[in-house]
Amino acid sequence: MRSIVLLGLLAFATPAHAASSEQHYLDLRDRYITRFSKAKESDETSKQHDAALNELTGVLRGLVGPVVIKGLPAEGKSNVDTLFKGDIGFGHLDGLAFATEGDKQQAVVTTTTLLKHWLAEHRRDPMPQETDAAFKSDTFYYAAIQDAAFAKYAELPITKPASVSAAVAVLGVRGNGDLKGPPHEIDVVAIQGEKVYFLAATEAIKTAEIPACEKVWKQMMAKKVPEDAMAKEDQAMAAYTKCFAKEAPSQSWFAAAVKKAQGQLDLLPLR
């Protein structure tokens, strides 16, 4: 009887322990952000910054646990790569990052608690606060990794494994300049238990422009209002990607894109 009661107490205590561990990471991260955001640049500051990231990596490894993703390194490092507020890339998704050489294949593994906290921190971006909505938004894929913007062109209908509570795949374009063009990046997000997996393949598929959507783009750009060129291009891009999402399933390359996305999901240790 005593052992049964003890097991019950341990089971009850586990979520609280996990939450306190994650809070320890967040408190440590925030203290370092405050410290380095006030520091002057120097070789010594750079060394201390690297040491801080290494410490955060160690804490994250304890939180996330062992991760095996096919084709990626066995050990991840902190996906938060700068603790200086105002730096390009500040505010990436808290988690362990894995990548092939040249970052053609990237992954971030985190926990649902850290994900929800991160979504709240990016509320003003604006970032959807519900995970399902966040996984379908351009903002999530832009803010989570790298330092380049992301435009979502279409969702890819992948089959969700039975052990997974959520699985979303998107097709899009990432870059620091013009985001209009045939999409080639496939990103996949999945949640299993308390673990969240995010995979990004930058050159995953070869697609093609869709004539009907090119027509929509030209019509939007030909309008006299708004007069502001940037606002006009934003509106044209929104109409163009909406058209692309509607027309994509009928394109000859779409089945290959879905298969590639499913293959991305299969790289994860979900079974």
RAQUIJO-V167522 format. One record per residue. N is the residue number from 1. RES is the residue in one letter. PSI is psi in degrees with one decimal (999 if undefined). D_CENTER is the distance of its C-alpha to the mean C-alpha in Angstrom with 1 decimal. Layout:
BEGIN
N;RES;PSI;D_CENTER, N;RES;PSI;D_CENTER
END
This chain:
BEGIN
1;M;-42.5;45.9, 2;R;-42.6;44.8, 3;S;-35.7;42.1, 4;I;-44.9;40.8, 5;V;-41.6;40.6, 6;L;-43.5;38.9, 7;L;-39.0;36.3, 8;G;-41.0;35.8, 9;L;-39.8;35.3, 10;L;-42.1;32.8, 11;A;-39.2;30.8, 12;F;-32.8;31.0, 13;A;-20.9;30.0, 14;T;-49.4;26.9, 15;P;-41.0;24.4, 16;A;-39.5;26.0, 17;H;-43.1;25.9, 18;A;-43.5;22.1, 19;A;-41.4;21.6, 20;S;-34.5;23.9, 21;S;-41.1;22.2, 22;E;-37.0;18.9, 23;Q;-35.6;20.9, 24;H;-43.8;22.6, 25;Y;-46.9;19.3, 26;L;-41.1;18.4, 27;D;-43.6;22.1, 28;L;-45.9;22.2, 29;R;-46.5;19.1, 30;D;-36.0;20.6, 31;R;-41.7;24.0, 32;Y;-38.7;22.8, 33;I;-45.9;21.0, 34;T;-43.5;24.4, 35;R;-50.7;26.3, 36;F;-25.6;24.7, 37;S;-18.8;24.2, 38;K;-8.6;28.1, 39;A;151.1;28.9, 40;K;145.4;30.6, 41;E;133.4;29.3, 42;S;167.2;31.2, 43;D;-38.6;31.1, 44;E;-41.4;31.6, 45;T;-40.4;28.7, 46;S;-42.0;26.5, 47;K;-41.7;27.7, 48;Q;-36.2;27.1, 49;H;-44.6;23.5, 50;D;-40.0;22.9, 51;A;-38.6;24.7, 52;A;-43.2;22.6, 53;L;-38.0;19.3, 54;N;-38.6;21.1, 55;E;-43.3;22.2, 56;L;-37.5;18.8, 57;T;-43.7;17.7, 58;G;-41.8;20.8, 59;V;-42.2;20.1, 60;L;-38.4;16.6, 61;R;-37.9;18.2, 62;G;-36.1;20.7, 63;L;-47.5;18.3, 64;V;-34.6;16.0, 65;G;-177.7;19.0, 66;P;140.5;19.5, 67;V;129.8;16.9, 68;V;111.6;18.1, 69;I;122.8;16.0, 70;K;129.2;18.3, 71;G;-2.2;18.6, 72;L;157.4;16.5, 73;P;152.9;18.3, 74;A;-31.6;19.5, 75;E;130.4;18.6, 76;G;169.2;15.3, 77;K;171.5;15.2, 78;S;129.1;13.6, 79;N;-20.6;10.2, 80;V;108.1;12.0, 81;D;0.5;14.2, 82;T;141.2;16.5, 83;L;11.7;18.4, 84;F;111.8;20.3, 85;K;136.0;19.7, 86;G;-16.7;19.8, 87;D;148.0;18.5, 88;I;131.0;16.2, 89;G;-1.3;12.8, 90;F;137.7;13.8, 91;G;18.6;11.6, 92;H;160.9;8.4, 93;L;128.5;6.8, 94;D;122.2;10.0, 95;G;-179.6;10.2, 96;L;131.9;11.7, 97;A;139.9;10.5, 98;F;144.4;12.4, 99;A;148.6;13.2, 100;T;169.9;16.2, 101;E;132.0;18.6, 102;G;1.8;17.6, 103;D;27.5;13.8, 104;K;-29.0;14.5, 105;Q;122.5;12.6, 106;Q;153.9;9.7, 107;A;147.3;8.3, 108;V;131.6;7.1, 109;V;128.3;9.5, 110;T;-167.7;10.3, 111;T;160.8;12.7, 112;T;-33.7;13.0, 113;T;-46.3;15.0, 114;L;-36.8;12.7, 115;L;-48.5;9.9, 116;K;-38.7;12.7, 117;H;-42.2;14.0, 118;W;-41.0;10.9, 119;L;-41.9;10.9, 120;A;-38.2;14.6, 121;E;-27.5;14.4, 122;H;18.9;12.6, 123;R;-37.4;15.1, 124;R;1.3;17.0, 125;D;-37.1;14.4, 126;P;143.4;15.0, 127;M;126.0;12.1, 128;P;142.1;13.2, 129;Q;-20.8;14.2, 130;E;134.9;14.4, 131;T;-41.1;11.5, 132;D;-43.8;12.9, 133;A;-39.0;13.1, 134;A;-43.1;9.7, 135;F;-14.1;8.2, 136;K;6.7;10.8, 137;S;147.0;10.4, 138;D;-37.9;9.9, 139;T;-40.6;9.1, 140;F;-48.8;5.8, 141;Y;-24.7;4.6, 142;Y;-46.1;7.2, 143;A;-24.7;6.9, 144;A;-41.6;3.9, 145;I;168.8;5.6, 146;Q;-171.0;9.1, 147;D;26.0;11.7, 148;A;148.2;12.0, 149;A;161.4;11.8, 150;F;133.7;10.5, 151;A;121.9;12.9, 152;K;129.0;12.5, 153;Y;-33.0;15.8, 154;A;155.6;16.0, 155;E;146.4;14.8, 156;L;123.3;16.0, 157;P;86.6;18.1, 158;I;158.3;17.4, 159;T;124.4;19.6, 160;K;124.0;18.2, 161;P;153.1;19.9, 162;A;-29.0;22.3, 163;S;-1.4;20.7, 164;V;135.2;17.3, 165;S;-21.1;17.1, 166;A;142.3;14.2, 167;A;121.5;12.8, 168;V;138.1;11.3, 169;A;136.6;11.2, 170;V;152.1;11.1, 171;L;132.1;13.1, 172;G;-171.3;12.8, 173;V;134.6;13.8, 174;R;140.3;12.2, 175;G;172.4;14.8, 176;N;0.5;16.8, 177;G;-127.7;19.6, 178;D;125.3;20.5, 179;L;9.2;17.8, 180;K;128.2;20.5, 181;G;171.8;21.3, 182;P;122.1;20.8, 183;P;144.9;17.1, 184;H;-7.4;16.3, 185;E;136.5;12.6, 186;I;123.7;11.4, 187;D;138.2;7.9, 188;V;134.4;8.5, 189;V;135.5;7.5, 190;A;146.9;10.6, 191;I;125.1;12.4, 192;Q;114.2;15.7, 193;G;-122.8;17.8, 194;E;4.0;16.3, 195;K;140.1;13.6, 196;V;128.8;9.9, 197;Y;133.8;8.7, 198;F;119.8;5.6, 199;L;137.9;7.5, 200;A;122.7;7.8, 201;A;111.2;11.5, 202;T;-34.5;12.7, 203;E;60.6;16.2, 204;A;-32.2;16.1, 205;I;149.6;18.7, 206;K;121.6;21.5, 207;T;-164.5;22.1, 208;A;159.3;24.6, 209;E;154.2;25.4, 210;I;115.3;26.8, 211;P;-41.3;30.2, 212;A;-35.4;30.1, 213;C;-31.1;26.9, 214;E;-36.7;28.4, 215;K;-42.8;31.3, 216;V;-44.2;29.3, 217;W;-48.4;27.7, 218;K;-38.2;31.3, 219;Q;-41.7;32.7, 220;M;-40.8;30.2, 221;M;-21.8;30.7, 222;A;-12.2;34.5, 223;K;148.4;34.6, 224;K;-21.1;36.5, 225;V;144.4;34.4, 226;P;155.3;32.3, 227;E;-30.6;34.0, 228;D;121.9;31.1, 229;A;-39.7;29.6, 230;M;-42.7;26.1, 231;A;-40.2;26.2, 232;K;-43.3;27.9, 233;E;-37.5;25.2, 234;D;-43.5;22.4, 235;Q;-39.9;24.5, 236;A;-39.4;25.2, 237;M;-40.2;21.6, 238;A;-42.5;20.8, 239;A;-38.5;23.9, 240;Y;-48.0;23.2, 241;T;-31.2;19.7, 242;K;-43.5;21.2, 243;C;-42.9;24.0, 244;F;-43.5;21.8, 245;A;-36.4;20.0, 246;K;-41.0;23.6, 247;E;-21.1;25.2, 248;A;-44.3;22.6, 249;P;-21.3;23.8, 250;S;0.8;27.3, 251;Q;152.2;26.5, 252;S;-26.5;27.7, 253;W;-8.1;24.4, 254;F;-42.3;22.4, 255;A;-38.7;23.5, 256;A;-35.5;22.4, 257;A;-41.8;18.9, 258;V;-42.6;18.8, 259;K;-39.9;20.3, 260;K;-42.1;17.9, 261;A;-40.9;14.9, 262;Q;-37.3;17.1, 263;G;-36.0;17.8, 264;Q;-44.0;14.1, 265;L;-36.3;14.3, 266;D;-14.8;17.6, 267;L;-19.7;16.3, 268;L;150.0;15.0, 269;P;69.7;17.8, 270;L;-6.4;17.9, 271;R;999;21.7
END
